[in-house]
Amino acid sequence: MSTRILVTGAAGFIGSHYVRTLLGPRGPGDVTVTVLDKLTYAGNPANLEYVHGRPGFTFVRGDICDPLLVGQLVACHDEVVHFAAESHVDRSIVSSAEFVRTNVVGTQTLLDAALRQGLRTFVQISTDEVYGSIPAGSWPEDAPLRPNSPYSASKASADVLALAYHRTHGLDVRLTRCSNNYGHHHFPEKLIPLFITNLMDGRKVPLYGDGLNVRDWLHIDDHVQGIELVRTGGRAGEVYNIGGGTELSNRELTDLLLDACDASPDMVEYVEDRKGHDRRYCVDWSRIRDELGYRPRKDFSAGLAETVAWYRDNRAWWEPLKCRLAPVA
């Protein structure tokens, strides 16, 4: 009998790739998938064209803060994989209300429905940003949460709430925290797709501060691999960090993108640093490696080249998104 999975926020970057993978030729083959997505500015139905019309796929447009709709959907499913979130840090600095509503209240709505309906498994997708900045070393899963932006604070709140449902009610909650993702279908307000598409249009790229903020980069293929390992083999009430193993400063990454796009260094425009900008993120992902056999498989150089090539070949996908993208200010 197929496992019925409700995937929230799957018209976005990572969620859509997760669904395409589940229902693709390398997927488990024993699942049906319902996508619940509000289709906000970052949700794109084109991301799911690959699976539309396939047996076992259903799309529902709706809000995770709608308790009636969420209750009806959760009642018809065995598991929830919860991606839906407001995720752009700059936007959370300008206004945090929607981040609290979606990321906290939306998660609470899903958890309540999961508890009422006796859901089998609830996978909460989170971020390394909840740990805050670390000058050296890496954050283990039991590190204190020290979020520094309204976005990461809202995700930390959702994480704590999800784990409380496990400890209080015994709900099988499994939580993942990933490092910075990259790859195809990435909405063009985030660093890598913004810089690629700007350079392809002959526009300068805005680099915050001195460009020395450091991030670990994780390809979406590897992230999806990690999520599936947690969904199918993780422990209830446990947190799993998912890292990529490629640590770069933003300046180093920008240089790689300039080379990949055949652009000169004068295409970089240094801009005022982001408020509360975390200096460095790094997670210890030994738990998912040792327990579930996770390893990043995608070489960063190859992954970045593939990403640049995808944006070069898919202007029809990203140009309309950039045209309607509202400024953050």
ROVEX-733970 format. One line per 3 residues: number of its first residue (from 1); their letters; for each residue x, y, z of N, C-alpha, C. Coordinates in steps of 0.02 Angstrom, whole numbers, m for minus. Each point is the difference from the previous one (the first is absolute). Layout:
! ROVEX-733970
NUM = a = X/Y/Z/X/Y/Z/X/Y/Z  ... .
This chain:
! ROVEX-733970
1 = mst = 42/m60/0/m42/60/0/44/62/0  m17/49/m41/40/60/m7/m4/43/63  56/32/17/1/51/52/m26/65/m28 .
4 = ril = m49/30/33/m30/61/m23/35/59/35  35/42/m40/41/53/28/m30/68/m20  m11/42/50/m20/69/m11/63/43/4 .
7 = vtg = 16/35/m54/60/42/m3/m22/72/m4  17/41/50/m19/70/0/54/42/m34  m21/53/m33/48/47/m30/39/m29/m58 .
10 = aag = m29/m49/m35/38/m35/m51/m4/31/m69  m25/61/m5/8/37/m63/63/44/3  35/m3/56/62/38/8/60/m40/m22 .
13 = fig = 58/26/14/64/m27/m25/13/m71/25  7/m10/64/21/m65/27/m59/m48/0  m59/23/21/m57/m44/3/m18/m30/m68 .
16 = shy = 4/40/m53/m17/m25/m66/50/m53/m22  63/10/16/50/m50/m18/m11/m65/39  m20/7/62/m16/m59/40/m56/m40/m32 .
19 = vrt = m53/34/m21/m57/m34/m31/20/m30/m67  38/38/m41/22/m28/m64/42/m63/11  40/0/52/42/m58/15/m42/m59/24 .
22 = llg = m47/13/46/m43/m54/25/m37/m35/m57  m25/39/m48/m42/m27/m53/38/m14/m64  65/8/2/42/m12/m58/24/m72/m3 .
25 = prg = 40/m16/m49/22/m70/m10/44/m26/57  32/44/38/41/m22/56/m36/6/66  m63/15/m1/m39/6/61/m15/m68/30 .
28 = pgd = m30/m1/59/m14/m64/34/m52/m43/m34  m45/31/m39/m49/m38/m38/m60/m22/38  m1/11/65/m57/m24/41/m32/58/38 .
31 = vtv = m2/59/m32/m28/59/33/m49/35/m47  m49/32/31/m41/50/m35/13/67/34  m5/54/m38/19/65/26/m55/51/m13 .
34 = tvl = m18/36/52/m43/59/m7/41/61/19  1/49/m43/35/64/13/m52/51/24  15/31/56/m40/57/25/43/62/m4 .
37 = dkl = m19/48/m40/40/61/m9/m47/59/m11  16/55/32/m40/62/m6/15/37/m64  56/m16/m33/23/36/m60/9/74/14 .
40 = tya = 41/15/50/22/69/11/49/18/m54  32/58/6/44/24/m53/55/m49/m18  23/m40/49/56/m46/m13/m24/m70/m20 .
43 = gnp = m66/m12/0/m26/m64/m21/m15/2/m75  24/m50/m36/m5/1/m73/m28/m67/m24  m61/0/m28/m28/m64/m25/43/m34/m52 .
46 = anl = 41/40/m36/43/m30/m52/51/m48/31  15/9/64/48/m45/33/m27/m71/5  m65/m8/m7/m31/m66/7/m27/m28/m66 .
49 = eyv = 16/32/m55/m24/m23/m65/21/m72/m14  59/m19/24/27/m67/m13/m46/m54/28  m35/14/55/m40/m52/33/m76/9/m11 .
52 = hgr = m21/56/m29/m71/10/m13/m26/m55/m46  m57/m28/18/m30/m53/m40/26/m69/16  50/m4/43/26/m67/17/m46/m34/50 .
55 = pgf = m6/m66/m4/m38/m36/51/32/12/69  m42/12/49/26/9/67/18/71/18  m14/49/m45/14/70/15/m63/41/1 .
58 = tfv = m7/41/53/m56/46/6/26/68/23  m26/53/m28/18/68/22/m60/34/31  9/30/58/m52/39/33/28/69/14 .
61 = rgd = m34/51/m25/21/69/17/m35/20/65  40/18/49/m29/18/65/52/21/49  m23/21/58/41/32/51/10/m48/59 .
64 = icd = 61/m9/22/12/m45/57/m27/29/65  m21/63/m1/m32/30/60/m75/m10/0  m27/m35/m49/m71/m13/m4/m15/m67/35 .
67 = pll = m25/1/62/m7/m63/38/m49/m49/m30  m53/24/m33/m49/m45/m30/31/m38/m58  32/36/m45/32/m32/m58/56/m47/23 .
70 = vgq = 42/24/44/56/m41/24/m26/m64/34  m52/7/40/m28/m59/33/m26/m51/m49  m35/24/m52/m26/m46/m50/56/m37/m37 .
73 = lva = 53/36/m16/55/m31/m37/40/m48/43  16/20/60/39/m43/44/m37/m65/14  m66/4/4/m40/m60/14/6/m53/m55 .
76 = chd = 20/21/m60/5/m46/m57/72/m22/m14  45/16/45/71/m15/m12/32/m35/60  56/m34/m15/37/m36/52/56/42/28 .
79 = evv = 29/42/m42/59/39/20/m5/71/m28  33/46/35/8/69/m24/74/15/m5  20/30/m56/67/29/m6/m11/74/m11 .
82 = hfa = 23/40/49/m21/69/6/56/48/m22  m5/24/m63/46/49/m27/m26/71/5  m66/9/m1/m30/66/m10/28/51/50 .
85 = aes = 27/54/m25/29/52/44/14/63/m40  m3/56/34/31/61/m25/73/m5/18  45/12/m48/70/m18/12/52/53/m18 .
88 = hvd = m22/58/m26/50/49/m22/17/48/58  61/m4/23/21/37/60/m12/75/m8  19/28/m58/m8/72/m10/m73/21/9 .
91 = rsi = m46/m40/m26/m71/17/7/m22/m4/73  28/m46/37/m19/m6/71/24/60/40  55/31/m22/26/59/34/m46/61/m12 .
94 = vss = m27/4/m60/m45/54/m18/m67/m7/37  m26/m62/1/m64/m13/33/m3/m74/19  m10/m13/65/3/m69/24/m69/m33/9 .
97 = aef = m54/38/m8/m66/m26/17/m17/m64/m39  12/1/m66/m17/m58/m40/44/m60/17  61/13/22/45/m54/20/m26/m36/62 .
100 = vrt = m24/40/48/m28/m30/61/m64/m38/m17  m42/30/m41/m63/m33/m18/13/m66/m35  39/1/m53/10/m61/m39/44/m51/36 .
103 = nvv = 56/23/25/50/m47/27/m18/m27/68  m35/40/41/m17/m22/67/m73/m24/3  m47/45/m17/m70/m19/3/m16/m55/m50 .
106 = gtq = 28/3/m59/m11/m53/m49/24/m67/24  59/m1/30/26/m63/27/m44/m26/57  m23/45/43/m44/m20/55/m65/m29/m27 .
109 = tll = m27/29/m53/m62/m25/m30/9/m71/m26  56/m12/m33/15/m67/m25/10/m50/56  37/21/52/12/m45/56/m65/m18/36 .
112 = daa = m44/48/9/m64/m14/32/m40/m52/m40  m1/10/m66/m36/m48/m43/33/m69/3  66/m1/m1/36/m64/4/m16/m37/64 .
115 = lrq = m4/37/55/m16/m31/64/m71/m27/1  m47/40/m24/m71/m21/0/m11/m61/m43  36/m4/m56/m13/m53/m48/44/m61/10 .
118 = glr = 45/2/48/43/m58/13/50/m11/m56  27/54/m27/48/m5/m55/60/m43/19  25/m38/m49/55/m46/14/67/36/10 .
121 = tfv = 15/47/m46/66/34/3/m8/72/m23  35/46/34/0/71/m18/74/21/m6  20/18/m61/69/22/m11/1/75/m8 .
124 = qis = 33/34/46/6/73/1/66/19/m33  m4/39/m55/59/22/m37/21/68/26  61/3/28/24/63/29/68/19/m29 .
127 = tde = 36/42/35/60/32/m27/55/5/52  61/2/m23/57/10/45/0/70/31  m39/46/m28/0/68/25/m28/6/71 .
130 = vyg = m36/m52/23/m28/3/68/56/m1/52  58/m26/m17/56/m4/47/36/67/7  m9/44/m47/37/62/0/71/m9/m26 .
133 = sip = 41/50/8/68/0/m27/48/m38/46  50/m33/m31/51/m35/38/68/18/m29  47/26/41/63/23/m27/46/m56/m25 .
136 = ags = m5/m59/32/42/m57/m20/m37/m64/19  18/m55/m32/m33/m63/16/m68/m5/m32  m43/m43/27/m66/m10/m29/m50/m15/55 .
139 = wpe = m63/18/m14/m53/m9/49/m27/m71/m2  0/m36/57/m36/m64/3/m74/12/10  m39/m53/m6/m73/8/4/m24/23/69 .
142 = dap = 38/m13/52/m22/20/67/27/68/22  29/37/m47/25/67/16/m59/46/16  11/50/43/m54/49/14/m20/37/m63 .
145 = lrp = m63/17/m5/m24/39/m58/9/74/14  36/34/m44/14/72/9/m13/36/m66  m62/1/m23/m16/32/m64/10/76/4 .
148 = nsp = 22/29/m56/16/71/m1/m41/41/m49  m44/m31/m38/m44/37/m45/m72/m20/16  m48/42/m18/m70/m20/10/m16/m65/m36 .
151 = ysa = 28/m11/m59/m11/m64/m36/23/m59/42  64/1/21/26/m57/37/m34/m8/68  m20/56/30/m37/m4/63/m67/m35/m10 .
154 = ska = m33/14/m55/m64/m33/m13/9/m74/m13  54/m19/m34/14/m71/m12/19/m35/65  39/33/42/18/m29/65/m62/m11/42 .
157 = sad = m46/48/m2/m63/m7/37/m39/m61/m24  m4/m8/m66/m36/m57/m28/34/m66/19  66/m1/0/37/m61/19/m15/m20/72 .
160 = vla = 4/49/45/m12/m14/71/m72/m24/10  m46/31/m36/m70/m20/5/m10/m72/m24  31/m16/m57/m7/m68/m27/28/m52/48 .
163 = lay = 58/14/28/30/m47/47/m42/m6/64  m33/55/20/m43/m3/58/m60/m46/m11  m25/m3/m62/m55/m46/m15/22/m72/6 .
166 = hrt = 64/m13/m14/26/m68/11/5/m15/74  30/47/38/13/m13/71/m63/0/41  m48/42/m18/m62/4/38/m50/m54/m21 .
169 = hgl = m8/m8/m66/m54/m43/m26/24/m66/m30  66/m7/m9/25/m61/m31/m6/m1/m75  m14/58/m32/m4/3/m73/68/m14/m30 .
172 = dvr = 1/m41/m52/64/m18/m32/22/59/m44  38/44/30/28/58/m34/74/m13/m13  21/11/m62/71/m6/m18/20/66/m33 .
175 = ltr = 57/27/18/16/68/m19/67/2/m36  3/35/m57/63/8/m36/20/74/m2  65/12/6/27/68/m7/56/m2/m51 .
178 = csn = m11/37/m55/47/m4/m56/42/63/m4  57/m7/m34/41/58/m16/m27/32/m65  34/50/m26/m26/37/m58/m7/m44/m62 .
181 = nyg = m60/0/m28/m13/m41/m60/16/39/m64  15/m38/m52/7/30/m67/m22/m52/m51  m13/24/m61/m19/m45/m55/m51/33/m45 .
184 = hhh = m27/m39/m46/m49/25/m48/m67/15/33  m40/42/m31/m66/20/23/2/41/66  58/30/15/7/40/61/m27/70/m14 .
187 = fpe = m45/24/41/m32/65/m12/53/55/m3  m3/45/m50/55/46/m14/6/60/46  m22/m6/63/17/52/49/57/m24/45 .
190 = kli = 16/m64/m1/53/m28/42/67/9/m34  55/m5/38/65/23/m23/21/m31/m66  5/m66/m4/27/m31/m60/m43/14/m62 .
193 = plf = m66/m12/1/m39/15/m60/m4/75/m16  0/42/52/m1/73/m12/64/21/m36  57/m24/24/63/19/m31/6/m27/m71 .
196 = itn = m20/m63/m10/4/m30/m67/m43/40/m49  m62/12/19/m46/33/m47/18/73/m11  25/34/52/24/68/m10/57/2/m50 .
199 = lmd = 48/m45/9/59/m1/m44/m20/m17/m71  m49/m44/m8/m23/m18/m67/m34/59/m34  m27/45/39/m32/60/m27/47/60/m3 .
202 = grk = 63/m11/17/49/54/m2/m7/48/58  m31/m21/55/m10/43/58/48/m19/55  18/49/41/46/m13/55/m34/m42/55 .
205 = vpl = 42/m31/41/m25/m42/54/15/35/66  m49/3/47/9/34/64/29/m46/53  61/14/21/34/m41/50/m1/37/67 .
208 = ygd = m29/m32/51/m7/32/65/68/10/35  8/58/31/56/13/45/67/m11/m33  44/m38/37/66/m16/m28/1/m65/m39 .
211 = gln = m57/m34/m4/m5/m62/m38/30/m61/34  18/6/64/35/m54/34/m46/m44/43  m65/11/m5/m46/m45/34/4/m69/m32 .
214 = vrd = 2/m52/41/14/m68/m23/m62/m43/6  m12/m40/m53/m55/m47/m1/24/m68/m26  m34/m52/23/11/m67/m28/m54/m13/m52 .
217 = wlh = 20/m25/m59/m47/m6/m55/m19/m72/m13  m65/m11/m7/m31/m66/m5/m43/m3/m63  15/m46/m45/m40/m7/m61/m68/m30/18 .
220 = idd = m52/21/m37/m67/m24/15/m6/m76/m7  39/m31/m45/m2/m73/m4/20/m32/67  54/27/30/23/m26/63/m48/16/57 .
223 = hvq = m30/59/m1/m49/16/51/m60/m48/m3  m25/m11/m60/m56/m46/m7/19/m71/22  60/m20/m16/24/m65/23/m3/m4/76 .
226 = gie = 24/53/34/0/1/73/m71/m2/29  m45/39/m30/m69/1/24/m32/m68/m5  11/m34/m56/m30/m67/m8/29/m50/50 .
229 = lvr = 63/5/15/30/m44/51/m33/12/67  m14/63/16/m32/16/64/m73/m22/0  m35/11/m55/m70/m20/m4/m8/m75/9 .
232 = tgg = 44/m38/m33/m8/m73/m1/37/m35/56  52/31/28/40/m36/50/18/39/62  m21/63/4/18/41/58/m37/m20/63 .
235 = rag = 22/27/56/m31/m15/64/m48/55/21  m55/m20/30/m49/48/24/31/45/53  m14/65/m5/25/48/48/72/21/m11 .
238 = evy = 29/m21/m56/71/13/m12/9/56/m51  56/35/6/20/52/m47/59/m25/m40  0/13/m65/55/m21/m44/24/59/m40 .
241 = nig = 63/19/9/31/51/m42/19/m31/m67  m10/38/m54/19/m23/m67/47/52/m30  62/m18/m9/51/46/m26/23/m20/m69 .
244 = ggt = 33/47/m33/24/m13/m68/74/m12/m6  39/26/49/72/m12/0/41/47/m42  m30/56/m23/37/50/m39/m9/67/33 .
247 = els = 51/22/36/m3/62/38/35/55/m40  m36/54/m15/27/55/m39/m22/66/29  44/51/m5/m23/67/15/m42/25/m59 .
250 = nre = m41/49/12/m41/27/m54/44/30/m55  58/27/20/45/27/m50/29/m55/m44  19/m56/31/26/m57/m38/m54/m27/m48 .
253 = ltd = m61/m6/25/m54/m24/m42/m12/48/m58  1/65/14/m10/49/m52/53/m6/m55  62/m11/20/53/m9/m50/m13/m60/m44 .
256 = lll = m25/m54/30/m16/m60/m39/m56/14/m50  m49/39/23/m57/16/m44/22/48/m56  44/47/15/26/44/m52/35/m41/m54 .
259 = dac = 41/m48/21/36/m43/m48/m50/m41/m41  m49/m28/33/m48/m44/m34/m42/39/m50  m11/64/12/m41/42/m44/43/44/m45 .
262 = das = 66/m12/m1/45/40/m42/m8/75/12  m3/18/64/m9/70/19/63/25/35  11/65/m3/60/30/29/m13/21/72 .
265 = pdm = 53/9/40/m8/19/70/m36/66/10  0/44/m49/m33/64/9/m77/m6/m3  m25/m61/m8/m72/m11/2/m25/m10/72 .
268 = vey = 46/3/49/m19/m6/70/m9/69/30  m56/10/33/m14/63/35/m7/m16/74  48/26/40/m4/m11/72/m54/47/28 .
271 = ved = m45/m29/40/m56/38/27/1/m5/76  m38/44/32/m4/0/72/m21/m68/27  33/m21/52/m12/m67/27/m71/m6/26 .
274 = rkg = m26/m60/m2/m66/m16/27/1/8/76  m54/25/28/m6/6/72/4/m70/33  39/m5/53/5/m63/36/28/m58/m41 .
277 = hdr = 41/15/m49/24/m50/m47/46/m50/35  m21/m63/3/41/m53/31/64/m9/m39  55/m5/37/66/m3/m33/14/m68/m31 .
280 = ryc = m17/m53/36/17/m67/m25/m50/m51/27  m22/m44/m46/m40/m58/19/40/m63/m14  m7/m49/43/29/m66/m15/m32/m51/46 .
283 = vdw = m27/m54/m28/m32/m51/41/40/m65/m2  m2/m34/56/29/m67/6/m53/m50/m22  12/m35/m56/m50/m46/m25/21/m74/9 .
286 = sri = 40/m11/53/23/m69/12/m58/m46/22  m52/28/31/m55/m43/22/m35/m33/m59  m19/39/m50/m34/m29/m58/47/m45/m40 .
289 = rde = 64/16/2/49/m44/m34/5/m67/36  9/2/65/12/m62/38/m64/m42/7  m57/33/10/m62/m38/11/m33/m22/m64 .
292 = lgy = 1/42/m52/m41/m12/m59/41/m7/m64  66/8/4/42/m11/m58/2/57/m50  m18/61/23/1/58/m45/71/20/m18 .
295 = rpr = 10/15/m65/61/32/m24/m19/48/m56  28/61/m1/m11/43/m59/32/m33/m61  m37/m4/m54/25/m34/m60/19/49/m56 .
298 = kdf = m28/60/2/10/47/m54/62/42/11  49/m7/m44/60/43/1/m21/72/m11  26/46/41/m24/69/m4/16/32/m67 .
301 = sag = 60/m11/m26/18/30/m65/m48/m23/m55  m14/m65/m1/m45/m26/m51/m71/26/12  m21/2/64/m67/23/15/m11/73/m17 .
304 = lae = 52/41/12/m7/71/m17/m1/10/m75  41/m37/m36/0/5/m74/m68/m21/m28  m28/m53/27/m66/m23/m23/m53/53/15 .
307 = tva = 6/33/58/m49/51/19/3/60/m47  61/23/m14/8/56/m46/m28/m18/m68  15/m61/m24/m25/m21/m65/m76/m3/m2 .
310 = wyr = m30/m22/56/m73/m4/2/m31/70/m7  27/49/35/m28/68/m5/13/29/m70  56/m18/m29/14/24/m68/m51/m28/m49 .
313 = dnr = m21/m63/11/m45/m33/m47/m74/10/17  m15/33/55/m69/4/22/m22/71/18  17/46/m45/m21/69/9/m77/6/6 .
316 = aww = m34/m42/m36/m73/4/0/m28/m15/69  38/m35/41/m22/m15/68/13/60/47  61/29/m3/17/50/50/m13/73/m19 .
319 = epl = m2/15/m64/m10/70/m18/m68/27/25  m55/m36/m8/m63/26/27/1/9/76  36/m43/34/4/5/74/37/63/19 .
322 = kcr = 53/16/m34/38/60/17/m39/64/m18  m40/m4/m53/m39/59/m20/m53/18/52  m28/m51/33/m53/15/49/25/2/72 .
325 = lap = 65/m11/9/28/m2/67/m1/70/31  m33/6/56/m4/64/34/65/15/35  23/63/2/61/17/35/m7/m10/75 .
328 = va = 56/m17/33/0/m9/72/20/64/32  m48/42/18/14/64/32/m66/36/10 .
